Amino acid sequence: MSRAYGMSVQIEGIVPRRARCVKRAASREWPFQEWEGDRRTLRSYAESCLAGGEDEDQFADRLAGAIWKANKAFCHVTVEASYLEELPYESHHRGEVAYCTWLRKEQKGKKRRA
């Protein structure tokens, strides 16, 4: 079963001449397309699915390994995972009481403008 995720990656301390290789390697592991930053620090975000029972930690390990291999040296890799199928949310319901409050404010505002 696959699960939809939004993944952000930040990579710091890249060997500058390896930046293109690092982007390419990371994009093979997850569909990162747009990159921000300079040749030593890169950031990207993309949405896709984890499949085959892979969890967030396993994905972060796999992505970091690909990045380190492409960089041919250590660099900091930070992955922020957002599970898109159960995002936290807030409901904001406005009932009749809220309507009456709004209506009173509207009527007061019209009297002041007149």
PDB file as gemmi writes it, atoms N, CA and C in Angstrom:
CRYST1    1.000    1.000    1.000  90.00  90.00  90.00 P 1                      
ATOM      1  N   MET A   1       0.837  -1.177   0.000  1.00  0.00           N  
ATOM      2  CA  MET A   1       0.000   0.000   0.000  1.00  0.00           C  
ATOM      3  C   MET A   1       0.884   1.244   0.000  1.00  0.00           C  
ATOM      4  N   SER A   2       0.579   2.201  -0.841  1.00  0.00           N  
ATOM      5  CA  SER A   2       1.368   3.424  -0.869  1.00  0.00           C  
ATOM      6  C   SER A   2       0.686   4.505  -0.040  1.00  0.00           C  
ATOM      7  N   ARG A   3       1.510   5.409   0.488  1.00  0.00           N  
ATOM      8  CA  ARG A   3       1.017   6.498   1.328  1.00  0.00           C  
ATOM      9  C   ARG A   3       1.569   7.815   0.795  1.00  0.00           C  
ATOM     10  N   ALA A   4       0.701   8.805   0.627  1.00  0.00           N  
ATOM     11  CA  ALA A   4       1.095  10.098   0.061  1.00  0.00           C  
ATOM     12  C   ALA A   4       1.841  10.941   1.102  1.00  0.00           C  
ATOM     13  N   TYR A   5       2.975  11.494   0.671  1.00  0.00           N  
ATOM     14  CA  TYR A   5       3.802  12.335   1.530  1.00  0.00           C  
ATOM     15  C   TYR A   5       4.273  13.568   0.782  1.00  0.00           C  
ATOM     16  N   GLY A   6       4.470  14.621   1.540  1.00  0.00           N  
ATOM     17  CA  GLY A   6       5.217  15.782   1.087  1.00  0.00           C  
ATOM     18  C   GLY A   6       6.549  15.723   1.801  1.00  0.00           C  
ATOM     19  N   MET A   7       7.635  15.727   1.038  1.00  0.00           N  
ATOM     20  CA  MET A   7       8.970  15.642   1.634  1.00  0.00           C  
ATOM     21  C   MET A   7       9.757  16.916   1.315  1.00  0.00           C  
ATOM     22  N   SER A   8      10.306  17.506   2.363  1.00  0.00           N  
ATOM     23  CA  SER A   8      11.231  18.630   2.220  1.00  0.00           C  
ATOM     24  C   SER A   8      12.610  18.116   2.561  1.00  0.00           C  
ATOM     25  N   VAL A   9      13.579  18.521   1.780  1.00  0.00           N  
ATOM     26  CA  VAL A   9      14.961  18.142   2.084  1.00  0.00           C  
ATOM     27  C   VAL A   9      15.811  19.405   2.116  1.00  0.00           C  
ATOM     28  N   GLN A  10      16.709  19.469   3.080  1.00  0.00           N  
ATOM     29  CA  GLN A  10      17.717  20.518   3.132  1.00  0.00           C  
ATOM     30  C   GLN A  10      19.069  19.832   3.252  1.00  0.00           C  
ATOM     31  N   ILE A  11      19.976  20.215   2.383  1.00  0.00           N  
ATOM     32  CA  ILE A  11      21.305  19.603   2.342  1.00  0.00           C  
ATOM     33  C   ILE A  11      22.323  20.714   2.549  1.00  0.00           C  
ATOM     34  N   GLU A  12      23.151  20.568   3.584  1.00  0.00           N  
ATOM     35  CA  GLU A  12      24.131  21.607   3.917  1.00  0.00           C  
ATOM     36  C   GLU A  12      25.537  21.027   3.915  1.00  0.00           C  
ATOM     37  N   GLY A  13      26.477  21.806   3.420  1.00  0.00           N  
ATOM     38  CA  GLY A  13      27.875  21.380   3.403  1.00  0.00           C  
ATOM     39  C   GLY A  13      28.236  20.562   2.181  1.00  0.00           C  
ATOM     40  N   ILE A  14      27.577  20.832   1.071  1.00  0.00           N  
ATOM     41  CA  ILE A  14      27.841  20.112  -0.173  1.00  0.00           C  
ATOM     42  C   ILE A  14      29.188  20.547  -0.732  1.00  0.00           C  
ATOM     43  N   VAL A  15      29.925  19.594  -1.281  1.00  0.00           N  
ATOM     44  CA  VAL A  15      31.139  19.922  -2.032  1.00  0.00           C  
ATOM     45  C   VAL A  15      30.650  20.661  -3.283  1.00  0.00           C  
ATOM     46  N   PRO A  16      31.021  21.945  -3.460  1.00  0.00           N  
ATOM     47  CA  PRO A  16      30.425  22.745  -4.524  1.00  0.00           C  
ATOM     48  C   PRO A  16      30.444  22.110  -5.920  1.00  0.00           C  
ATOM     49  N   ARG A  17      31.525  21.456  -6.281  1.00  0.00           N  
ATOM     50  CA  ARG A  17      31.583  20.871  -7.622  1.00  0.00           C  
ATOM     51  C   ARG A  17      30.703  19.625  -7.751  1.00  0.00           C  
ATOM     52  N   ARG A  18      30.143  19.153  -6.637  1.00  0.00           N  
ATOM     53  CA  ARG A  18      29.274  17.967  -6.649  1.00  0.00           C  
ATOM     54  C   ARG A  18      27.784  18.330  -6.564  1.00  0.00           C  
ATOM     55  N   ALA A  19      27.450  19.620  -6.527  1.00  0.00           N  
ATOM     56  CA  ALA A  19      26.063  20.055  -6.328  1.00  0.00           C  
ATOM     57  C   ALA A  19      25.116  19.472  -7.373  1.00  0.00           C  
ATOM     58  N   ARG A  20      25.496  19.481  -8.636  1.00  0.00           N  
ATOM     59  CA  ARG A  20      24.626  18.946  -9.679  1.00  0.00           C  
ATOM     60  C   ARG A  20      24.397  17.448  -9.493  1.00  0.00           C  
ATOM     61  N   CYS A  21      25.452  16.727  -9.127  1.00  0.00           N  
ATOM     62  CA  CYS A  21      25.335  15.284  -8.877  1.00  0.00           C  
ATOM     63  C   CYS A  21      24.417  15.012  -7.684  1.00  0.00           C  
ATOM     64  N   VAL A  22      24.518  15.842  -6.658  1.00  0.00           N  
ATOM     65  CA  VAL A  22      23.682  15.689  -5.466  1.00  0.00           C  
ATOM     66  C   VAL A  22      22.214  15.892  -5.827  1.00  0.00           C  
ATOM     67  N   LYS A  23      21.911  16.936  -6.590  1.00  0.00           N  
ATOM     68  CA  LYS A  23      20.522  17.174  -7.022  1.00  0.00           C  
ATOM     69  C   LYS A  23      19.984  15.986  -7.823  1.00  0.00           C  
ATOM     70  N   ARG A  24      20.783  15.513  -8.738  1.00  0.00           N  
ATOM     71  CA  ARG A  24      20.361  14.395  -9.592  1.00  0.00           C  
ATOM     72  C   ARG A  24      20.107  13.138  -8.763  1.00  0.00           C  
ATOM     73  N   ALA A  25      21.005  12.848  -7.833  1.00  0.00           N  
ATOM     74  CA  ALA A  25      20.854  11.654  -6.982  1.00  0.00           C  
ATOM     75  C   ALA A  25      19.609  11.756  -6.111  1.00  0.00           C  
ATOM     76  N   ALA A  26      19.376  12.924  -5.514  1.00  0.00           N  
ATOM     77  CA  ALA A  26      18.196  13.111  -4.671  1.00  0.00           C  
ATOM     78  C   ALA A  26      16.918  12.983  -5.499  1.00  0.00           C  
ATOM     79  N   SER A  27      16.952  13.496  -6.703  1.00  0.00           N  
ATOM     80  CA  SER A  27      15.774  13.444  -7.575  1.00  0.00           C  
ATOM     81  C   SER A  27      15.470  12.040  -8.070  1.00  0.00           C  
ATOM     82  N   ARG A  28      16.449  11.169  -8.058  1.00  0.00           N  
ATOM     83  CA  ARG A  28      16.189   9.765  -8.406  1.00  0.00           C  
ATOM     84  C   ARG A  28      15.469   9.036  -7.269  1.00  0.00           C  
ATOM     85  N   GLU A  29      15.640   9.527  -6.048  1.00  0.00           N  
ATOM     86  CA  GLU A  29      15.000   8.902  -4.891  1.00  0.00           C  
ATOM     87  C   GLU A  29      13.603   9.457  -4.620  1.00  0.00           C  
ATOM     88  N   TRP A  30      13.347  10.697  -5.014  1.00  0.00           N  
ATOM     89  CA  TRP A  30      12.065  11.372  -4.789  1.00  0.00           C  
ATOM     90  C   TRP A  30      11.943  12.424  -5.878  1.00  0.00           C  
ATOM     91  N   PRO A  31      10.753  12.764  -6.347  1.00  0.00           N  
ATOM     92  CA  PRO A  31      10.652  13.642  -7.527  1.00  0.00           C  
ATOM     93  C   PRO A  31      10.927  15.132  -7.263  1.00  0.00           C  
ATOM     94  N   PHE A  32      12.058  15.416  -6.633  1.00  0.00           N  
ATOM     95  CA  PHE A  32      12.450  16.813  -6.422  1.00  0.00           C  
ATOM     96  C   PHE A  32      12.780  17.424  -7.781  1.00  0.00           C  
ATOM     97  N   GLN A  33      12.205  18.604  -8.061  1.00  0.00           N  
ATOM     98  CA  GLN A  33      12.475  19.264  -9.338  1.00  0.00           C  
ATOM     99  C   GLN A  33      12.997  20.673  -9.152  1.00  0.00           C  
ATOM    100  N   GLU A  34      12.376  21.425  -8.284  1.00  0.00           N  
ATOM    101  CA  GLU A  34      12.761  22.814  -8.037  1.00  0.00           C  
ATOM    102  C   GLU A  34      13.718  22.873  -6.852  1.00  0.00           C  
ATOM    103  N   TRP A  35      14.860  23.504  -7.045  1.00  0.00           N  
ATOM    104  CA  TRP A  35      15.864  23.605  -5.994  1.00  0.00           C  
ATOM    105  C   TRP A  35      16.134  25.061  -5.671  1.00  0.00           C  
ATOM    106  N   GLU A  36      16.322  25.343  -4.386  1.00  0.00           N  
ATOM    107  CA  GLU A  36      16.686  26.674  -3.916  1.00  0.00           C  
ATOM    108  C   GLU A  36      18.025  26.573  -3.210  1.00  0.00           C  
ATOM    109  N   GLY A  37      18.699  27.701  -3.109  1.00  0.00           N  
ATOM    110  CA  GLY A  37      19.960  27.732  -2.379  1.00  0.00           C  
ATOM    111  C   GLY A  37      21.122  27.949  -3.319  1.00  0.00           C  
ATOM    112  N   ASP A  38      22.309  27.732  -2.772  1.00  0.00           N  
ATOM    113  CA  ASP A  38      23.525  27.890  -3.566  1.00  0.00           C  
ATOM    114  C   ASP A  38      24.178  26.525  -3.737  1.00  0.00           C  
ATOM    115  N   ARG A  39      25.410  26.508  -4.138  1.00  0.00           N  
ATOM    116  CA  ARG A  39      26.069  25.230  -4.415  1.00  0.00           C  
ATOM    117  C   ARG A  39      26.484  24.486  -3.158  1.00  0.00           C  
ATOM    118  N   ARG A  40      26.446  25.133  -1.987  1.00  0.00           N  
ATOM    119  CA  ARG A  40      26.808  24.451  -0.742  1.00  0.00           C  
ATOM    120  C   ARG A  40      25.590  24.070   0.101  1.00  0.00           C  
ATOM    121  N   THR A  41      24.467  24.739  -0.126  1.00  0.00           N  
ATOM    122  CA  THR A  41      23.233  24.458   0.609  1.00  0.00           C  
ATOM    123  C   THR A  41      22.080  24.420  -0.377  1.00  0.00           C  
ATOM    124  N   LEU A  42      21.347  23.323  -0.386  1.00  0.00           N  
ATOM    125  CA  LEU A  42      20.213  23.157  -1.300  1.00  0.00           C  
ATOM    126  C   LEU A  42      18.964  22.771  -0.524  1.00  0.00           C  
ATOM    127  N   ARG A  43      17.811  23.241  -1.020  1.00  0.00           N  
ATOM    128  CA  ARG A  43      16.518  22.901  -0.441  1.00  0.00           C  
ATOM    129  C   ARG A  43      15.536  22.577  -1.561  1.00  0.00           C  
ATOM    130  N   SER A  44      14.659  21.608  -1.286  1.00  0.00           N  
ATOM    131  CA  SER A  44      13.622  21.272  -2.254  1.00  0.00           C  
ATOM    132  C   SER A  44      12.439  20.634  -1.535  1.00  0.00           C  
ATOM    133  N   TYR A  45      11.297  20.613  -2.229  1.00  0.00           N  
ATOM    134  CA  TYR A  45      10.071  19.990  -1.717  1.00  0.00           C  
ATOM    135  C   TYR A  45       9.380  19.296  -2.880  1.00  0.00           C  
ATOM    136  N   ALA A  46       8.819  18.131  -2.610  1.00  0.00           N  
ATOM    137  CA  ALA A  46       8.019  17.425  -3.617  1.00  0.00           C  
ATOM    138  C   ALA A  46       7.063  16.477  -2.919  1.00  0.00           C  
ATOM    139  N   GLU A  47       6.005  16.138  -3.639  1.00  0.00           N  
ATOM    140  CA  GLU A  47       5.012  15.199  -3.129  1.00  0.00           C  
ATOM    141  C   GLU A  47       5.027  13.935  -3.967  1.00  0.00           C  
ATOM    142  N   SER A  48       4.908  12.796  -3.285  1.00  0.00           N  
ATOM    143  CA  SER A  48       4.840  11.501  -3.954  1.00  0.00           C  
ATOM    144  C   SER A  48       4.364  10.486  -2.919  1.00  0.00           C  
ATOM    145  N   CYS A  49       4.609   9.219  -3.182  1.00  0.00           N  
ATOM    146  CA  CYS A  49       4.144   8.168  -2.281  1.00  0.00           C  
ATOM    147  C   CYS A  49       5.285   7.270  -1.827  1.00  0.00           C  
ATOM    148  N   LEU A  50       5.257   6.906  -0.562  1.00  0.00           N  
ATOM    149  CA  LEU A  50       6.125   5.851  -0.055  1.00  0.00           C  
ATOM    150  C   LEU A  50       5.387   4.539  -0.296  1.00  0.00           C  
ATOM    151  N   ALA A  51       6.097   3.555  -0.770  1.00  0.00           N  
ATOM    152  CA  ALA A  51       5.450   2.280  -1.088  1.00  0.00           C  
ATOM    153  C   ALA A  51       6.299   1.128  -0.571  1.00  0.00           C  
ATOM    154  N   GLY A  52       5.754  -0.058  -0.695  1.00  0.00           N  
ATOM    155  CA  GLY A  52       6.493  -1.258  -0.317  1.00  0.00           C  
ATOM    156  C   GLY A  52       6.766  -1.373   1.170  1.00  0.00           C  
ATOM    157  N   GLY A  53       5.966  -0.706   1.983  1.00  0.00           N  
ATOM    158  CA  GLY A  53       6.151  -0.791   3.422  1.00  0.00           C  
ATOM    159  C   GLY A  53       7.252   0.107   3.964  1.00  0.00           C  
ATOM    160  N   GLU A  54       7.866   0.910   3.114  1.00  0.00           N  
ATOM    161  CA  GLU A  54       8.925   1.811   3.581  1.00  0.00           C  
ATOM    162  C   GLU A  54       8.324   2.884   4.469  1.00  0.00           C  
ATOM    163  N   ASP A  55       8.994   3.176   5.597  1.00  0.00           N  
ATOM    164  CA  ASP A  55       8.518   4.237   6.478  1.00  0.00           C  
ATOM    165  C   ASP A  55       9.386   5.483   6.298  1.00  0.00           C  
ATOM    166  N   GLU A  56       9.070   6.527   7.029  1.00  0.00           N  
ATOM    167  CA  GLU A  56       9.766   7.805   6.892  1.00  0.00           C  
ATOM    168  C   GLU A  56      11.252   7.696   7.231  1.00  0.00           C  
ATOM    169  N   ASP A  57      11.580   6.962   8.293  1.00  0.00           N  
ATOM    170  CA  ASP A  57      12.988   6.793   8.670  1.00  0.00           C  
ATOM    171  C   ASP A  57      13.765   6.056   7.591  1.00  0.00           C  
ATOM    172  N   GLN A  58      13.180   5.010   7.048  1.00  0.00           N  
ATOM    173  CA  GLN A  58      13.852   4.256   5.991  1.00  0.00           C  
ATOM    174  C   GLN A  58      14.053   5.127   4.759  1.00  0.00           C  
ATOM    175  N   PHE A  59      13.059   5.940   4.427  1.00  0.00           N  
ATOM    176  CA  PHE A  59      13.199   6.845   3.300  1.00  0.00           C  
ATOM    177  C   PHE A  59      14.330   7.843   3.551  1.00  0.00           C  
ATOM    178  N   ALA A  60      14.362   8.431   4.748  1.00  0.00           N  
ATOM    179  CA  ALA A  60      15.408   9.404   5.076  1.00  0.00           C  
ATOM    180  C   ALA A  60      16.788   8.762   4.977  1.00  0.00           C  
ATOM    181  N   ASP A  61      16.917   7.509   5.427  1.00  0.00           N  
ATOM    182  CA  ASP A  61      18.193   6.795   5.312  1.00  0.00           C  
ATOM    183  C   ASP A  61      18.574   6.578   3.849  1.00  0.00           C  
ATOM    184  N   ARG A  62      17.589   6.168   3.048  1.00  0.00           N  
ATOM    185  CA  ARG A  62      17.851   5.906   1.631  1.00  0.00           C  
ATOM    186  C   ARG A  62      18.250   7.193   0.904  1.00  0.00           C  
ATOM    187  N   LEU A  63      17.525   8.275   1.175  1.00  0.00           N  
ATOM    188  CA  LEU A  63      17.826   9.554   0.537  1.00  0.00           C  
ATOM    189  C   LEU A  63      19.194  10.071   0.963  1.00  0.00           C  
ATOM    190  N   ALA A  64      19.479  10.031   2.259  1.00  0.00           N  
ATOM    191  CA  ALA A  64      20.779  10.507   2.750  1.00  0.00           C  
ATOM    192  C   ALA A  64      21.919   9.693   2.145  1.00  0.00           C  
ATOM    193  N   GLY A  65      21.764   8.385   2.052  1.00  0.00           N  
ATOM    194  CA  GLY A  65      22.797   7.547   1.457  1.00  0.00           C  
ATOM    195  C   GLY A  65      23.078   7.924   0.013  1.00  0.00           C  
ATOM    196  N   ALA A  66      22.017   8.166  -0.751  1.00  0.00           N  
ATOM    197  CA  ALA A  66      22.194   8.564  -2.153  1.00  0.00           C  
ATOM    198  C   ALA A  66      22.906   9.915  -2.246  1.00  0.00           C  
ATOM    199  N   ILE A  67      22.545  10.830  -1.359  1.00  0.00           N  
ATOM    200  CA  ILE A  67      23.167  12.158  -1.357  1.00  0.00           C  
ATOM    201  C   ILE A  67      24.635  12.070  -0.972  1.00  0.00           C  
ATOM    202  N   TRP A  68      24.960  11.312   0.083  1.00  0.00           N  
ATOM    203  CA  TRP A  68      26.354  11.172   0.509  1.00  0.00           C  
ATOM    204  C   TRP A  68      27.195  10.519  -0.571  1.00  0.00           C  
ATOM    205  N   LYS A  69      26.636   9.529  -1.231  1.00  0.00           N  
ATOM    206  CA  LYS A  69      27.365   8.855  -2.307  1.00  0.00           C  
ATOM    207  C   LYS A  69      27.650   9.834  -3.444  1.00  0.00           C  
ATOM    208  N   ALA A  70      26.661  10.647  -3.810  1.00  0.00           N  
ATOM    209  CA  ALA A  70      26.853  11.620  -4.883  1.00  0.00           C  
ATOM    210  C   ALA A  70      27.813  12.736  -4.475  1.00  0.00           C  
ATOM    211  N   ASN A  71      27.777  13.122  -3.200  1.00  0.00           N  
ATOM    212  CA  ASN A  71      28.646  14.187  -2.699  1.00  0.00           C  
ATOM    213  C   ASN A  71      30.081  13.706  -2.490  1.00  0.00           C  
ATOM    214  N   LYS A  72      30.234  12.402  -2.348  1.00  0.00           N  
ATOM    215  CA  LYS A  72      31.536  11.764  -2.067  1.00  0.00           C  
ATOM    216  C   LYS A  72      32.156  12.286  -0.776  1.00  0.00           C  
ATOM    217  N   ALA A  73      31.303  12.741   0.139  1.00  0.00           N  
ATOM    218  CA  ALA A  73      31.751  13.237   1.442  1.00  0.00           C  
ATOM    219  C   ALA A  73      30.510  13.462   2.304  1.00  0.00           C  
ATOM    220  N   PHE A  74      30.738  13.657   3.591  1.00  0.00           N  
ATOM    221  CA  PHE A  74      29.634  13.942   4.502  1.00  0.00           C  
ATOM    222  C   PHE A  74      29.035  15.306   4.203  1.00  0.00           C  
ATOM    223  N   CYS A  75      27.737  15.426   4.344  1.00  0.00           N  
ATOM    224  CA  CYS A  75      27.021  16.698   4.385  1.00  0.00           C  
ATOM    225  C   CYS A  75      25.780  16.461   5.241  1.00  0.00           C  
ATOM    226  N   HIS A  76      25.257  17.520   5.832  1.00  0.00           N  
ATOM    227  CA  HIS A  76      24.047  17.402   6.663  1.00  0.00           C  
ATOM    228  C   HIS A  76      22.830  17.247   5.762  1.00  0.00           C  
ATOM    229  N   VAL A  77      22.003  16.271   6.073  1.00  0.00           N  
ATOM    230  CA  VAL A  77      20.769  16.038   5.320  1.00  0.00           C  
ATOM    231  C   VAL A  77      19.601  16.072   6.309  1.00  0.00           C  
ATOM    232  N   THR A  78      18.680  16.992   6.090  1.00  0.00           N  
ATOM    233  CA  THR A  78      17.494  17.096   6.925  1.00  0.00           C  
ATOM    234  C   THR A  78      16.274  16.824   6.058  1.00  0.00           C  
ATOM    235  N   VAL A  79      15.458  15.875   6.495  1.00  0.00           N  
ATOM    236  CA  VAL A  79      14.233  15.521   5.779  1.00  0.00           C  
ATOM    237  C   VAL A  79      13.053  15.807   6.693  1.00  0.00           C  
ATOM    238  N   GLU A  80      12.102  16.547   6.194  1.00  0.00           N  
ATOM    239  CA  GLU A  80      10.858  16.793   6.920  1.00  0.00           C  
ATOM    240  C   GLU A  80       9.739  16.144   6.126  1.00  0.00           C  
ATOM    241  N   ALA A  81       9.060  15.198   6.756  1.00  0.00           N  
ATOM    242  CA  ALA A  81       8.010  14.421   6.091  1.00  0.00           C  
ATOM    243  C   ALA A  81       6.635  14.837   6.595  1.00  0.00           C  
ATOM    244  N   SER A  82       5.729  15.087   5.670  1.00  0.00           N  
ATOM    245  CA  SER A  82       4.338  15.407   6.003  1.00  0.00           C  
ATOM    246  C   SER A  82       3.441  14.351   5.377  1.00  0.00           C  
ATOM    247  N   TYR A  83       2.742  13.614   6.218  1.00  0.00           N  
ATOM    248  CA  TYR A  83       1.810  12.595   5.745  1.00  0.00           C  
ATOM    249  C   TYR A  83       0.570  13.319   5.242  1.00  0.00           C  
ATOM    250  N   LEU A  84       0.333  13.304   3.948  1.00  0.00           N  
ATOM    251  CA  LEU A  84      -0.696  14.132   3.336  1.00  0.00           C  
ATOM    252  C   LEU A  84      -2.116  13.584   3.483  1.00  0.00           C  
ATOM    253  N   GLU A  85      -2.243  12.345   3.869  1.00  0.00           N  
ATOM    254  CA  GLU A  85      -3.571  11.750   3.931  1.00  0.00           C  
ATOM    255  C   GLU A  85      -4.292  12.017   5.247  1.00  0.00           C  
ATOM    256  N   GLU A  86      -3.581  12.473   6.250  1.00  0.00           N  
ATOM    257  CA  GLU A  86      -4.200  12.783   7.543  1.00  0.00           C  
ATOM    258  C   GLU A  86      -3.582  14.048   8.123  1.00  0.00           C  
ATOM    259  N   LEU A  87      -3.597  15.111   7.348  1.00  0.00           N  
ATOM    260  CA  LEU A  87      -3.038  16.370   7.833  1.00  0.00           C  
ATOM    261  C   LEU A  87      -3.897  16.925   8.961  1.00  0.00           C  
ATOM    262  N   PRO A  88      -3.264  17.562   9.920  1.00  0.00           N  
ATOM    263  CA  PRO A  88      -4.071  18.232  10.939  1.00  0.00           C  
ATOM    264  C   PRO A  88      -4.825  19.396  10.295  1.00  0.00           C  
ATOM    265  N   TYR A  89      -5.988  19.657  10.789  1.00  0.00           N  
ATOM    266  CA  TYR A  89      -6.769  20.767  10.266  1.00  0.00           C  
ATOM    267  C   TYR A  89      -7.675  21.295  11.363  1.00  0.00           C  
ATOM    268  N   GLU A  90      -8.215  22.480  11.137  1.00  0.00           N  
ATOM    269  CA  GLU A  90      -9.174  23.072  12.057  1.00  0.00           C  
ATOM    270  C   GLU A  90     -10.421  23.412  11.267  1.00  0.00           C  
ATOM    271  N   SER A  91     -11.577  23.140  11.846  1.00  0.00           N  
ATOM    272  CA  SER A  91     -12.847  23.535  11.240  1.00  0.00           C  
ATOM    273  C   SER A  91     -13.295  24.836  11.877  1.00  0.00           C  
ATOM    274  N   HIS A  92     -13.783  25.727  11.061  1.00  0.00           N  
ATOM    275  CA  HIS A  92     -14.281  27.015  11.550  1.00  0.00           C  
ATOM    276  C   HIS A  92     -15.719  27.151  11.070  1.00  0.00           C  
ATOM    277  N   HIS A  93     -16.656  26.823  11.949  1.00  0.00           N  
ATOM    278  CA  HIS A  93     -18.076  26.869  11.607  1.00  0.00           C  
ATOM    279  C   HIS A  93     -18.665  28.172  12.120  1.00  0.00           C  
ATOM    280  N   ARG A  94     -19.445  28.821  11.286  1.00  0.00           N  
ATOM    281  CA  ARG A  94     -20.157  30.023  11.693  1.00  0.00           C  
ATOM    282  C   ARG A  94     -21.647  29.731  11.618  1.00  0.00           C  
ATOM    283  N   GLY A  95     -22.302  29.752  12.774  1.00  0.00           N  
ATOM    284  CA  GLY A  95     -23.737  29.483  12.852  1.00  0.00           C  
ATOM    285  C   GLY A  95     -24.550  30.762  12.942  1.00  0.00           C  
ATOM    286  N   GLU A  96     -25.773  30.583  13.401  1.00  0.00           N  
ATOM    287  CA  GLU A  96     -26.708  31.700  13.453  1.00  0.00           C  
ATOM    288  C   GLU A  96     -26.265  32.789  14.426  1.00  0.00           C  
ATOM    289  N   VAL A  97     -25.672  32.421  15.528  1.00  0.00           N  
ATOM    290  CA  VAL A  97     -25.191  33.421  16.492  1.00  0.00           C  
ATOM    291  C   VAL A  97     -24.116  34.289  15.853  1.00  0.00           C  
ATOM    292  N   ALA A  98     -23.195  33.678  15.143  1.00  0.00           N  
ATOM    293  CA  ALA A  98     -22.143  34.438  14.459  1.00  0.00           C  
ATOM    294  C   ALA A  98     -22.748  35.355  13.398  1.00  0.00           C  
ATOM    295  N   TYR A  99     -23.775  34.860  12.711  1.00  0.00           N  
ATOM    296  CA  TYR A  99     -24.444  35.675  11.703  1.00  0.00           C  
ATOM    297  C   TYR A  99     -25.072  36.912  12.348  1.00  0.00           C  
ATOM    298  N   CYS A 100     -25.767  36.714  13.460  1.00  0.00           N  
ATOM    299  CA  CYS A 100     -26.412  37.837  14.150  1.00  0.00           C  
ATOM    300  C   CYS A 100     -25.379  38.857  14.627  1.00  0.00           C  
ATOM    301  N   THR A 101     -24.251  38.374  15.137  1.00  0.00           N  
ATOM    302  CA  THR A 101     -23.171  39.264  15.575  1.00  0.00           C  
ATOM    303  C   THR A 101     -22.643  40.067  14.390  1.00  0.00           C  
ATOM    304  N   TRP A 102     -22.404  39.408  13.284  1.00  0.00           N  
ATOM    305  CA  TRP A 102     -21.910  40.071  12.077  1.00  0.00           C  
ATOM    306  C   TRP A 102     -22.921  41.105  11.584  1.00  0.00           C  
ATOM    307  N   LEU A 103     -24.199  40.739  11.587  1.00  0.00           N  
ATOM    308  CA  LEU A 103     -25.250  41.620  11.105  1.00  0.00           C  
ATOM    309  C   LEU A 103     -25.320  42.887  11.950  1.00  0.00           C  
ATOM    310  N   ARG A 104     -25.204  42.750  13.278  1.00  0.00           N  
ATOM    311  CA  ARG A 104     -25.209  43.921  14.162  1.00  0.00           C  
ATOM    312  C   ARG A 104     -24.038  44.846  13.838  1.00  0.00           C  
ATOM    313  N   LYS A 105     -22.856  44.262  13.621  1.00  0.00           N  
ATOM    314  CA  LYS A 105     -21.672  45.068  13.271  1.00  0.00           C  
ATOM    315  C   LYS A 105     -21.881  45.782  11.942  1.00  0.00           C  
ATOM    316  N   GLU A 106     -22.456  45.105  10.994  1.00  0.00           N  
ATOM    317  CA  GLU A 106     -22.716  45.704   9.685  1.00  0.00           C  
ATOM    318  C   GLU A 106     -23.673  46.884   9.816  1.00  0.00           C  
ATOM    319  N   GLN A 107     -24.725  46.708  10.584  1.00  0.00           N  
ATOM    320  CA  GLN A 107     -25.723  47.767  10.749  1.00  0.00           C  
ATOM    321  C   GLN A 107     -25.137  48.981  11.466  1.00  0.00           C  
ATOM    322  N   LYS A 108     -24.266  48.728  12.486  1.00  0.00           N  
ATOM    323  CA  LYS A 108     -23.593  49.834  13.184  1.00  0.00           C  
ATOM    324  C   LYS A 108     -22.661  50.580  12.229  1.00  0.00           C  
ATOM    325  N   GLY A 109     -21.959  49.829  11.394  1.00  0.00           N  
ATOM    326  CA  GLY A 109     -21.051  50.440  10.439  1.00  0.00           C  
ATOM    327  C   GLY A 109     -21.796  51.323   9.427  1.00  0.00           C  
ATOM    328  N   LYS A 110     -22.975  50.917   8.998  1.00  0.00           N  
ATOM    329  CA  LYS A 110     -23.771  51.698   8.050  1.00  0.00           C  
ATOM    330  C   LYS A 110     -24.251  52.993   8.699  1.00  0.00           C  
ATOM    331  N   LYS A 111     -24.626  52.923   9.977  1.00  0.00           N  
ATOM    332  CA  LYS A 111     -25.112  54.126  10.682  1.00  0.00           C  
ATOM    333  C   LYS A 111     -23.986  55.141  10.826  1.00  0.00           C  
ATOM    334  N   ARG A 112     -22.765  54.683  11.112  1.00  0.00           N  
ATOM    335  CA  ARG A 112     -21.627  55.593  11.264  1.00  0.00           C  
ATOM    336  C   ARG A 112     -21.279  56.271   9.936  1.00  0.00           C  
ATOM    337  N   ARG A 113     -21.384  55.530   8.846  1.00  0.00           N  
ATOM    338  CA  ARG A 113     -21.032  56.070   7.532  1.00  0.00           C  
ATOM    339  C   ARG A 113     -22.095  57.049   7.018  1.00  0.00           C  
ATOM    340  N   ALA A 114     -23.314  56.911   7.528  1.00  0.00           N  
ATOM    341  CA  ALA A 114     -24.406  57.761   7.038  1.00  0.00           C  
ATOM    342  C   ALA A 114     -24.367  59.166   7.602  1.00  0.00           C  
TER     343      ALA A 114                                                      
END                                                                             
